[in-house]
Every structure is written in structure tokens, then in C-alpha cells.
């Protein structure tokens, strides 16, 4: 891979990693209320469980780690 392409992919993956970490810090519950709750007539009754939010937070952190590893190995 030419050197210029590797740096741009590394930067993009670094930004993706930061986005996943930001989502984990903000919290899946708050993201759900901002992005999804509006589509339900009774959002309180359709809110996901605590276990679902915990799995989402763990997934965000996992994706952030993988994205960061790709960014470091690409750059």
C-alpha cells in the first residue's frame, strides 16, 4: 500500500475509534433517547433493558479498541 493511503486510513480509523469511545461515554441510554425514542408513541414502554444497554456499551468499547488497533497498524 502506498504511504499516503495508509496514513489516511489510519486517521479515519482513529476518528472512528474516537466516535465509538464517545458513544460509550455518552451512554447507550442517552443515545437511545436522542435517536430512537421519538419513533415510539410510548417510549418508556419500549426502552431497552439494562442488560441491552450494558451489551451496547461493551460493544462500543470493543469496536473502539479494534478501530484503534487498525489505525495504529495502518499508520
C-alpha positions in Angstrom: 0.0 0.0 0.0 1.4 3.5 -0.8 2.4 5.5 2.2 -0.2 8.3 1.7 -3.1 5.8 1.7 -2.0 4.2 4.9 -1.9 7.5 6.8 -5.4 8.5 5.6 -6.9 5.1 6.6 -5.1 5.4 9.9 -6.6 8.8 10.5 -10.1 7.7 9.5 -9.9 4.7 11.8 -8.7 6.9 14.6 -11.7 9.1 14.2 -14.0 6.1 14.1 -12.4 4.8 17.3 -12.9 8.2 19.0 -16.6 8.1 17.8 -17.2 4.7 19.4 -15.5 5.8 22.7 -17.6 9.0 22.7 -20.7 6.8 22.3 -19.7 4.7 25.2 -19.0 7.7 27.4 -22.3 9.4 26.5 -24.1 6.2 27.2 -26.4 3.9 25.2 -29.5 5.0 27.2 -29.0 8.7 26.3 -28.2 7.8 22.7 -31.4 5.8 22.6 -33.5 8.7 23.9 -31.9 11.1 21.4 -32.0 8.9 18.3 -34.7 6.3 18.7 -37.3 7.2 21.3 -39.0 9.7 19.2 -40.3 7.0 16.9 -42.4 5.4 19.6 -45.8 6.6 20.9 -44.9 5.4 24.4 -41.1 5.4 24.5 -40.9 4.5 28.2 -42.6 1.2 27.4 -40.3 0.4 24.5 -37.0 1.3 26.2 -34.4 -1.5 26.1 -33.4 -3.3 29.3 -30.4 -2.5 31.4 -28.7 -5.7 30.1 -29.2 -4.4 26.5 -27.6 -1.1 27.4 -24.7 -2.9 29.1 -24.1 -5.0 26.0 -24.2 -1.9 23.7 -21.7 -0.1 25.9 -19.3 -3.2 25.9 -19.7 -3.3 22.1 -18.9 0.4 21.7 -15.7 -0.1 23.8 -14.8 -3.3 21.8 -15.3 -1.6 18.5 -13.2 1.4 19.7 -10.3 -0.9 20.6 -10.4 -2.8 17.3 -10.7 0.5 15.4 -7.7 1.9 17.3 -5.7 -1.2 16.7 -6.4 -0.9 12.9 -5.5 2.8 13.0 -2.2 2.1 14.7 -1.3 -0.8 12.4 -2.2 1.1 9.3 -0.4 4.4 10.0 
